[in-house]
Amino acid sequence: MSSLNPSPGAPTPQGQPLGERNFLEELLAEAELDLAGRRGEAAVAEAVLDFKRHQIAVIEADLHRRRQRIAVIEADVRVLQRHQRARQRMRSRRARRRRVLRTARTCTRIALTAFGCFSFTVATYLFIHGLPGSTEMFGAAASAWAAAIALPPVR
């Protein structure tokens, strides 16, 4: 850019003598050049900002996809945990049921054995004293013992 106070009579860049120069037009031309330069800088800055916005949008989209994947995995984990708890409850119910059945079989076996012993004792007493019914009582004792033996084994 040319200086605003050149020596008198010196040729200007446009080749006009100093007296014929229009300082206002030169000032406007200089301002327009400066404005054009600033517009170029602004365009570059806007392009950089647009690129950065695009990068942010890509990162946000990737983050959204990852969050969705995490949400799906968390939902799967919750379902698996629920199924695992249900299986655990089922296992404990089965174990409890087995314990109850085992206890019931043991009690039944003991009761049948005790009834067989009682029946055998009564049958022996009836037989020794010659009273009727000893045969039926021996049969009852044998049936009770057979039933106790026939019960499924306690596991």
C-alpha positions in Angstrom: 0.0 0.0 0.0 1.2 3.5 -0.7 1.8 6.1 2.0 -0.8 8.9 2.3 1.9 11.6 2.3 4.3 11.0 -0.6 6.7 13.6 -1.7 5.1 16.3 -3.9 5.2 15.7 -7.6 6.2 12.0 -7.1 4.4 9.7 -9.4 1.7 7.6 -7.8 1.4 3.9 -8.4 -1.3 4.6 -11.0 1.1 7.0 -12.7 -0.7 10.2 -11.8 1.0 13.2 -10.2 0.2 13.9 -6.6 -2.1 16.7 -7.3 -4.5 14.6 -9.3 -4.8 11.7 -6.8 -8.1 11.1 -5.1 -7.3 10.1 -1.5 -10.8 9.0 -0.8 -10.8 6.5 -3.7 -7.4 5.2 -2.6 -8.6 4.9 1.0 -11.7 3.1 -0.2 -9.7 0.8 -2.5 -7.3 0.0 0.4 -10.3 -0.7 2.7 -11.9 -3.0 0.1 -8.6 -4.9 -0.2 -8.4 -5.2 3.5 -12.0 -6.2 3.7 -11.5 -8.8 0.9 -8.5 -10.2 2.9 -10.5 -10.3 6.1 -13.4 -12.0 4.2 -10.9 -14.6 2.9 -9.7 -15.2 6.5 -13.3 -15.4 7.6 -14.0 -17.9 4.9 -11.0 -20.0 5.9 -12.1 -19.8 9.6 -15.6 -20.7 8.6 -14.3 -23.7 6.6 -12.3 -24.8 9.6 -15.3 -24.4 11.9 -17.5 -26.4 9.4 -14.8 -29.2 9.4 -14.7 -29.2 13.2 -18.5 -29.3 13.4 -18.5 -32.2 11.0 -15.9 -34.0 13.1 -17.9 -33.3 16.2 -21.1 -34.7 14.5 -19.2 -37.8 13.5 -17.9 -38.3 17.0 -21.4 -37.7 18.4 -22.8 -40.3 16.0 -20.2 -42.8 17.0 -20.8 -42.1 20.6 -24.6 -42.5 20.1 -23.9 -45.9 18.4 -21.7 -47.0 21.2 -24.2 -45.9 23.8 -26.9 -47.9 21.9 -24.6 -50.9 21.8 -24.0 -50.5 25.6 -27.7 -50.2 26.2 -28.3 -53.4 24.2 -25.6 -55.2 26.1 -26.9 -54.0 29.5 -30.4 -55.2 28.5 -29.0 -58.6 27.6 -27.1 -58.7 30.9 -30.3 -57.9 32.8 -32.2 -60.6 30.9 -29.4 -63.1 31.6 -29.3 -62.1 35.2 -33.1 -62.6 35.5 -32.8 -66.0 33.8 -29.9 -66.9 36.1 -31.9 -65.9 39.2 -34.9 -67.9 37.9 -32.7 -70.9 37.3 -31.2 -70.5 40.8 -34.7 -70.3 42.3 -35.7 -73.4 40.3 -32.6 -75.2 41.5 -33.3 -74.2 45.1 -36.9 -75.3 44.7 -35.9 -78.6 43.3 -33.3 -79.1 46.1 -36.0 -78.2 48.7 -38.5 -80.5 47.0 -35.9 -83.3 47.0 -35.1 -82.7 50.7 -38.8 -82.8 51.5 -39.4 -86.0 49.5 -36.3 -87.6 51.1 -37.6 -86.7 54.5 -41.1 -87.9 53.6 -39.7 -91.2 52.3 -37.5 -91.7 55.4 -40.5 -90.9 57.7 -42.7 -93.3 55.7 -40.0 -96.0 55.8 -39.6 -95.6 59.5 -43.4 -95.6 60.0 -43.8 -98.8 57.9 -41.0 -100.5 59.7 -42.4 -99.5 63.1 -45.9 -100.7 62.1 -44.3 -104.0 60.8 -42.6 -104.4 64.2 -45.8 -103.6 66.1 -47.8 -106.0 63.9 -45.2 -108.7 64.3 -45.2 -108.2 68.1 -49.0 -108.4 68.2 -49.0 -111.4 65.9 -46.4 -113.2 68.1 -48.5 -112.5 71.2 -51.7 -113.7 69.6 -49.9 -116.8 68.3 -48.2 -117.7 71.6 -51.5 -117.3 73.5 -53.5 -119.2 70.8 -55.8 -116.2 70.0 -57.3 -115.7 66.6 -56.0 -113.2 64.1 -52.3 -114.0 64.4 -52.1 -115.0 60.7 -53.6 -111.7 59.6 -51.2 -109.8 61.9 -48.2 -111.7 60.5 -49.5 -110.8 57.0 -49.8 -107.1 58.0 -46.3 -107.1 59.4 -44.9 -108.7 56.2 -46.8 -106.2 54.0 -45.5 -103.3 56.0 -42.0 -104.5 55.8 -42.4 -105.2 52.0 -43.7 -101.7 51.5 -40.8 -100.2 53.4 -38.4 -102.2 51.3 -40.2 -101.3 48.1 -40.0 -97.5 48.6 -37.6 -95.8 46.2 -34.2 -95.3 47.7 -33.4 -92.0 49.4 -30.9 -90.1 47.3 
